[in-house]
Amino acid sequence: MVTCNRDDFLAATHDAFASSGPNAGLLILTHRLPRDPARIVHALARWVEKRKETGAWPMQDYEVDFLSH
């Protein structure tokens, strides 16, 4: 899940973990990242590439990460 709604989705991730419900991870867009679709897509592509380079792809269940630029 990719969202800028940090509080609600952190709570939902916590609830899913507590109940062993399904959750494929959460990527939160911070306020530092402009809400321009092209900038978001570019930042996501860089994030994925970095994760793949470090062997951290795909996200783990219940993992939370932040995308800021």
C-alpha positions as CSV (number, residue, x, y, z in Angstrom):
1,M,0.0,0.0,0.0
2,V,1.3,3.5,-0.9
3,T,-0.4,6.4,0.9
4,C,0.1,9.8,2.4
5,N,-2.5,9.0,5.1
6,R,0.1,8.0,7.7
7,D,-2.0,7.7,10.9
8,D,-4.9,5.7,9.6
9,F,-2.8,3.2,7.7
10,L,-0.2,2.8,10.5
11,A,-3.2,1.9,12.7
12,A,-4.5,-0.5,10.1
13,T,-1.1,-2.2,9.7
14,H,-0.9,-2.5,13.5
15,D,-4.4,-4.1,13.6
16,A,-3.6,-6.5,10.8
17,F,-0.4,-7.6,12.6
18,A,-2.2,-8.0,15.9
19,S,-4.8,-10.2,14.3
20,S,-2.5,-12.0,11.9
21,G,-4.4,-10.5,9.0
22,P,-3.0,-10.0,5.5
23,N,-0.7,-7.1,5.0
24,A,1.9,-6.7,2.2
25,G,3.6,-3.7,3.7
26,L,3.1,0.1,3.8
27,L,5.0,2.9,2.1
28,I,4.1,6.3,3.4
29,L,4.6,9.4,1.3
30,T,5.9,12.1,3.7
31,H,5.1,15.8,3.5
32,R,8.5,16.5,2.1
33,L,7.6,14.9,-1.2
34,P,5.6,17.3,-3.4
35,R,2.2,15.9,-4.4
36,D,3.1,16.1,-8.1
37,P,2.4,12.8,-9.8
38,A,5.5,12.8,-11.9
39,R,7.7,13.5,-8.8
40,I,6.0,10.7,-6.9
41,V,6.5,8.2,-9.7
42,H,10.1,9.2,-10.0
43,A,10.6,8.8,-6.2
44,L,8.9,5.4,-6.3
45,A,11.1,4.2,-9.1
46,R,14.2,5.2,-7.2
47,W,12.9,3.6,-4.0
48,V,12.2,0.3,-5.8
49,E,15.7,0.3,-7.5
50,K,17.4,1.0,-4.2
51,R,15.5,-1.8,-2.5
52,K,16.4,-4.2,-5.3
53,E,20.1,-3.2,-5.1
54,T,20.2,-3.9,-1.4
55,G,18.2,-7.2,-1.6
56,A,15.3,-5.7,0.3
57,W,12.8,-6.4,-2.4
58,P,9.9,-7.1,-2.1
59,M,8.7,-5.5,1.1
60,Q,8.1,-7.9,3.9
61,D,4.6,-8.4,5.4
62,Y,3.8,-5.6,7.9
63,E,6.9,-3.6,6.9
64,V,6.6,0.2,7.0
65,D,8.8,2.5,5.1
66,F,8.7,6.2,4.3
67,L,9.2,8.0,0.9
68,S,10.4,11.6,1.2
69,H,12.0,12.6,-2.1
